[in-house]
Amino acid sequence: MTNSPSANDLQVRRRQIGEAIRGHRFFLIVGHTRPDGDCLGSQIALGLGLRAMGKTVRIWTAGPILPSLRFLPGLDQIESEIDPAFEPEVTIYCDCGGLTRPGGDFEPRGLVLNIDHHISNDHFGDINWVDTGAAAVGEMIFDLLNDLGVPFSPDIANCLYLAVMADSGSFKYGNTTLRTFEVATECVRRGANPAWVGEEFYDSLSRDTLLIKGQVLSHLHFEFGGRLCWSEISQELYERGGGEINEPEGLVGEMRSIEGVEVSVLIHELAEGGARAGLRSRGTHRVDRIAERLGGGGHPSAAGCYILGDFAEVRERILREVRAEMMPAVTSQRPAAG
Ligand SMILES: [Mn+2]
C-alpha cells in the first residue's frame, strides 16, 4: 500500500473535489483541534471563497485559537459551537489526518471531502485529496479556489500566505518547493502583506509564553551524544504561565535547531491526565512512524501524538519509542557529511 498517489490521481481527486463543491450549496468546513496557521488559514480562505461563489458556509473549530492567530482576517466568521439547526450537504475537512481530528464529539454530515497533506492520512472521506507533496494545505486551497474561479480578496490572500508561511517554517523546511514560493508570490500579488502577517504571527509573544519557553529551554535533556533533545511542560508550569493558551509555538522546532540534534521531542502534560507530544526531525529519522506507533501521526519530519493516562508512564512510553527508533543509528556507520 502506498500513501503517494500519482500526479494524475491527484489531478483527478482535485477535480472531483471541485465538482462536489460546484454541485452543492450548504457546507460545513472543519479543521483539527489546536488549529495551526495552515489549518485555520485554509479553513477561513476556503470559507470566504465558497461564500464569494454564493454558497452557504459555516466554519467550525474546537479551538483554542492561539494568540499568534488572533490577527487572522475572517476570524469572526469561525464558530466554536455547532448549530444543530444547520444541515450541511457537505462537510469539508482541512488539514486533518483522520476523521476524529476535529475533536470534541464532532461528527461529519453529508458528503465528506478530505483535503489534506499528512502522510498518515487514512483516507476517511468520500472524496480524498491527500497531496503529501504540498508543504501546506494552503497550497491546495489556493489551487482549488483558482479552479473554482474565485476572485481572491486581500483577506483570502493573507490567510493563504499565512498557511504556507507557517507550515513551511517561513520557507525553510524540507517541504518547501518551488510551488510554495509560487503560491506565496501569487498571494502577495493579490494583496497579502508578508511583513504584517510575519510580525503578527511571530512577533506578538506574551510574557507568559516567554516564561514557559525559558523554563523549557533551561531544562533540556540530551541523549545519544546530543542527537536526541527532549523536554517537557508540566501542568504546574502551564499554571504559572497563564495556561496552555500560552504554549510557545515552534519551540520543539527550536530544540531541533540546536547543533547536532537530529530529533527533538516536547512532551506536554495534559490537564486530563497523560500527555501530548510534538516530534521534529532533521530528516534522518521518520518521526511520523514514531508518532503512529503512539496512536498519532504527521509528517516525516514533524509529527505528534496524544495519549491519555498517567503522565509519568505516558512520558516514558513516548521516550521509549523515540529511543527505539534512534537506537540502530548508534551502531551503524553514518556516512560522512557531504
Ligand atoms: Mn498543515
Boltz pocket constraint, residues with backbone or C-beta under 6 A from the ligand:
constraints:
  - pocket:
      binder: B
      contacts: [[A, 38], [A, 39], [A, 95], [A, 117], [A, 135], [A, 136], [A, 137], [A, 167]]
      max_distance: 6.0
